[in-house]
């Protein structure tokens, strides 16, 4: 259970940390530093670089797009009108292509779903799904198809899905070139980086002529390629008589404005009329005699022949059952049959005989059912039957009853006003009573700075949560401290920031106070309230605004220390003699040591006394004499610390001689005063040096210092390499390599004979090894010839000795004898 609680707390902490990071990355977070404005300016310049390069730096056409981009950066300016909440950098959004308003992706998906449901809910099951009903944008009511309902989060230009959050790009932008087609389409594409709002006018240069095609083609911006040369148009008007006198214009020419006398269609009357409408009708009846010769034309002013007499040919009786061929001067008689025309009720037929004029109303009594179908009654067919029962069905608003008498079931829409409070919490819905969510509040509210000179428009309802705009006007409030003017700072709400100017009040010492103004300092108020118990929460400390006194003067004043060692700058309020904490350092009477007391005041006995001499306040020397002794004297001075030179040392010095074998006692004064030669004799024991030379012989010199001489005079025997010849020479010459003893011819002959004997022995040994191996091979072959295993005998191989083995002793003994004799 404890592990489970730990995991829950860990998840909660991770969620809180993630939310904190999202809040820091959100577009609604306000950055009051000037660095943020510089950064925003760099991003906008980077977005507009390609466009301004085409317009030679002219950015006048980018003001509308710049406004949308500033809103994307400004705190709270981007607001979802559906949920009335800020749109953050890391949230998925959707932008309307009609009004370019930005909504949360989740909000617009829910809006589209609810709108489609409300439109399709009155349909029957047979009609549902047969028609693709659209859903509108919450702001501009631009209609989208069901298939255009957004399901994924794209950047403004629609190239990148789920664009990453980059602090150096416009929020929700991919950073690539927009490349959307301009509206109206001109064949070019937008050159800005992916951006909110509409694309600016096309900046490309094209060569085009004027509307009337009379002027020469000139290069112009593609967005303003249609232009007028201001010359008369000259095109023939629709009247065919006059030419257009208006300046060069786009589209069709206006109707001809001139007035002329024109006849009507029948040609009887003439009137002054606009040249653009030459055909007109007068109000006279034609009156021409028809071809029958009995009647006249009853048409009003017409062109062409009047046509045949309408009473000629075959004519039907009033009921239409019988046809007659009569002269046009005679009327068609009734046939005498029943009329049988369907009456206005649509059920019964006329029962009268064939007659002229309209039929009478239906007077038959029938069993009629009321409109709602709950009651029946016998009554004339032409009268409608409505009962008094009121409909109890709920209208399409799903709130109010129909309450209409004898309702047929197709209840009319609710005629009451919705009246629900909108998401802005300021207005009520003015629409008729309806289902689902109300449309967003269309109102906008002005949010002003404190001085009222900087105003931003925000959706209604956001004025309570959005921060006021940053005003660039200087604060005009009067100062509240003793200064005549306050520091310059921008317009703000609340109290002005603390005055940072120097106080400059005159202190008691005559200097001016250099610290910041302290007329309105916040001081923590210490209360004496004691809590009633551990359950009572401690109250937050209260701060009161009060004027603080000026601090002590800190102007540096040069002051000398008590012992006159240094001059240090001290604050004006504490400028007085002080101890520098060093040793006094004045020379004591012994003339060897100085005063070791901490820096102190010294009384001068007379005005001419040296400033470095000790005074009565200094310490007295109690040290031993520490003056340097003569070189080589290890004894101290027997006197206490004193001025002048020390007396001569009379003690005996115990030391060893140069050879370290004898101990000598020498007077310290003689040893320290002697020169090098005298010291060499004093320390010598006068015996032979016991040291051994590198050659191995003993040094012949008397006890001396340093290393022994290398010229050994001892006689030694020198031999040749074969040790046969020898000679006595001086040892030093052998060490120096000046003498050597070479072998003679006899030595070389003996070496040669010895070498030949070694070669003969090696050759004899090799032959003996070969014979032994041959004998072993023959013995092995004999064992393989089929002898019986039980009667096998050891093969005895008798090896014959060589001549060298037989006679070597006889040869070698005389040779060695001769060699010994010669040595």
FENUR-V956848 format. One record per backbone hydrogen bond with DSSP energy under -0.5 kcal/mol. CO is the residue of the C=O (numbers start at 1). NH is the residue of the N-H. E is the energy in kcal/mol with one decimal. If there is no record, write none. Layout:
CO_NH_E, CO_NH_E
This chain:
1_5_-2.3, 2_6_-2.2, 3_7_-2.2, 4_8_-2.1, 5_9_-2.5, 6_10_-2.3, 7_11_-2.5, 8_12_-2.3, 9_13_-2.4, 10_14_-2.3, 11_15_-2.4, 12_16_-2.3, 13_17_-2.5, 14_18_-2.4, 15_19_-2.4, 16_20_-2.2, 17_21_-2.1, 18_22_-2.3, 19_23_-2.5, 20_24_-1.9, 21_25_-1.8, 22_26_-1.0, 26_29_-1.0, 30_32_-0.7, 33_36_-0.6, 33_37_-0.8, 34_38_-2.1, 35_39_-2.6, 36_40_-2.6, 37_41_-2.4, 38_42_-2.1, 39_43_-2.1, 40_44_-2.3, 41_45_-2.5, 42_46_-2.3, 43_47_-2.0, 44_48_-2.1, 45_49_-0.7, 46_49_-0.5, 47_193_-1.2, 48_52_-2.8, 49_53_-1.7, 50_54_-0.7, 51_54_-1.1, 51_55_-0.9, 52_57_-3.2, 55_58_-1.3, 57_59_-0.6, 59_62_-1.3, 60_63_-0.7, 62_66_-3.0, 63_67_-1.9, 64_68_-1.6, 65_69_-2.1, 66_70_-2.6, 67_71_-1.9, 68_72_-1.4, 69_73_-1.2, 70_74_-2.4, 71_78_-0.5, 74_77_-1.2, 74_78_-0.6, 77_79_-0.9, 78_87_-2.4, 79_81_-0.6, 80_84_-1.9, 80_85_-0.8, 85_80_-2.7, 86_88_-0.6, 88_91_-1.2, 92_105_-2.4, 94_103_-2.6, 96_100_-1.0, 101_96_-2.3, 103_94_-2.4, 104_108_-2.4, 105_109_-1.8, 106_110_-2.0, 107_111_-2.4, 108_112_-2.5, 109_113_-2.1, 110_114_-2.6, 111_115_-2.5, 112_116_-2.3, 113_117_-1.9, 114_118_-2.3, 115_119_-2.0, 116_120_-2.2, 117_121_-1.3, 120_123_-1.0, 124_128_-1.4, 127_130_-1.8, 127_131_-0.5, 131_133_-1.2, 135_144_-2.6, 137_141_-1.4, 142_137_-1.4, 144_135_-2.4, 145_148_-1.0, 146_149_-1.4, 152_154_-0.6, 153_162_-3.2, 155_158_-0.6, 160_155_-1.8, 164_166_-0.6, 166_169_-1.8, 170_173_-1.8, 172_156_-0.8, 176_194_-3.1, 180_190_-2.6, 188_182_-1.3, 190_179_-1.7, 192_178_-3.6, 202_223_-1.5, 204_222_-3.2, 206_208_-0.6, 206_220_-3.2, 208_218_-2.5, 210_213_-0.6, 218_208_-2.3, 220_206_-3.1, 221_224_-1.2, 222_225_-1.1, 225_227_-0.6, 227_211_-1.3, 231_248_-2.1, 235_244_-3.0, 237_240_-1.6, 242_237_-2.6, 244_234_-2.7, 246_233_-2.8, 256_276_-0.9, 258_275_-3.4, 260_273_-3.0, 262_271_-2.3, 269_264_-1.9, 271_262_-3.0, 271_273_-0.6, 273_260_-2.9, 274_277_-1.3, 280_265_-1.9, 284_301_-2.3, 288_297_-3.4, 290_293_-1.6, 295_290_-2.8, 297_287_-2.4, 299_286_-3.7, 307_291_-0.5, 309_312_-1.7, 313_326_-0.6, 315_324_-3.6, 317_320_-1.2, 322_317_-2.5, 324_315_-2.9, 324_326_-0.6, 327_330_-1.6, 337_354_-3.2, 341_350_-2.7, 343_346_-1.6, 348_343_-2.5, 350_340_-2.1, 352_339_-4.0, 362_382_-1.1, 364_381_-2.5, 366_368_-0.9, 366_379_-2.3, 368_377_-2.2, 370_373_-0.7, 375_370_-2.7, 377_368_-3.2, 377_379_-0.5, 379_366_-2.5, 380_383_-1.0, 384_386_-0.6, 385_371_-0.7, 389_406_-3.5, 391_403_-2.5, 393_402_-2.4, 395_398_-2.4, 400_395_-2.8, 404_391_-2.5, 404_407_-0.6, 409_411_-1.6, 416_433_-3.1, 420_429_-2.9, 422_425_-1.8, 427_422_-2.6, 429_419_-2.2, 431_418_-3.3, 443_460_-2.0, 445_447_-0.5, 445_458_-2.5, 446_448_-0.6, 447_456_-2.0, 453_455_-0.5, 454_449_-1.6, 456_447_-2.8, 458_445_-3.1, 459_462_-2.3, 461_464_-0.5, 462_465_-0.8, 462_466_-2.6, 469_471_-0.6, 473_491_-2.6, 489_475_-3.4, 501_517_-2.1, 505_513_-2.8, 507_510_-1.2, 511_507_-3.4, 513_504_-3.1, 515_503_-3.2, 518_521_-0.6, 518_548_-2.4, 521_523_-0.6, 521_546_-2.6, 523_544_-2.8, 524_526_-0.6, 525_527_-0.7, 525_542_-0.6, 533_536_-1.2, 542_525_-3.7, 544_523_-3.1, 544_546_-0.6, 546_521_-2.2, 553_573_-1.8, 555_572_-0.8, 557_570_-2.7, 559_568_-2.3, 561_564_-1.2, 566_561_-2.0, 568_559_-2.5, 568_570_-0.6, 570_557_-3.0, 571_574_-1.5, 572_575_-1.2, 574_576_-1.2, 578_562_-2.7, 578_580_-0.5, 582_599_-2.4, 586_595_-2.2, 587_614_-1.8, 588_591_-1.5, 593_588_-2.7, 595_585_-2.7, 597_584_-2.7, 603_605_-0.5, 606_609_-1.4, 610_613_-1.2, 612_587_-2.0, 615_618_-1.1, 623_641_-1.8, 630_633_-2.2, 632_634_-0.7, 639_625_-1.0, 651_668_-2.7, 652_654_-0.6, 653_666_-2.5, 655_664_-3.5, 657_660_-1.1, 662_657_-2.1, 664_655_-2.6, 664_666_-0.5, 666_653_-4.2, 667_671_-2.2, 668_672_-2.3, 669_673_-1.9, 670_674_-1.3, 675_679_-2.4, 676_680_-2.1, 677_681_-1.8, 678_682_-2.7, 679_683_-2.1, 680_684_-0.6, 683_658_-0.6, 687_703_-3.3, 691_699_-2.5, 693_696_-1.9, 697_693_-3.5, 701_689_-3.3, 710_712_-1.8, 712_732_-1.9, 714_731_-2.8, 716_729_-2.7, 718_727_-1.6, 720_723_-1.0, 725_720_-1.7, 727_718_-4.1, 729_716_-2.9, 730_733_-0.5, 730_734_-1.3, 731_735_-2.1, 732_736_-1.9, 733_737_-0.7, 733_738_-2.1, 733_739_-0.7, 734_737_-0.7, 744_748_-1.5, 745_749_-2.4, 746_750_-2.4, 747_751_-1.8, 748_752_-1.9, 749_753_-2.4, 750_754_-2.1, 751_755_-1.8, 752_756_-2.2, 753_757_-2.3, 754_758_-1.8, 755_759_-1.8, 756_760_-2.4, 757_761_-2.4, 758_762_-1.9, 759_763_-2.2, 760_764_-2.6, 761_765_-2.2, 762_766_-1.6, 763_767_-2.0, 764_768_-2.5, 765_769_-1.7, 766_770_-1.7, 767_771_-2.2, 768_772_-2.0, 769_773_-2.0, 770_774_-2.0, 771_775_-2.3, 772_776_-2.3, 773_777_-1.9, 774_778_-2.1, 775_779_-2.4, 776_780_-2.1, 777_781_-1.9, 778_782_-2.2, 779_783_-1.7, 780_784_-0.8, 782_785_-1.4, 789_792_-0.8, 795_797_-0.9, 796_798_-0.7, 797_799_-0.8, 798_800_-0.6, 802_806_-1.3, 803_807_-1.9, 804_808_-1.3, 807_811_-1.2, 808_812_-2.4, 809_813_-1.6, 810_814_-0.5, 811_815_-0.9, 812_816_-2.1, 813_817_-1.8, 814_818_-2.2, 815_819_-1.8, 816_820_-2.0, 817_821_-1.9, 818_822_-2.0, 819_823_-1.5
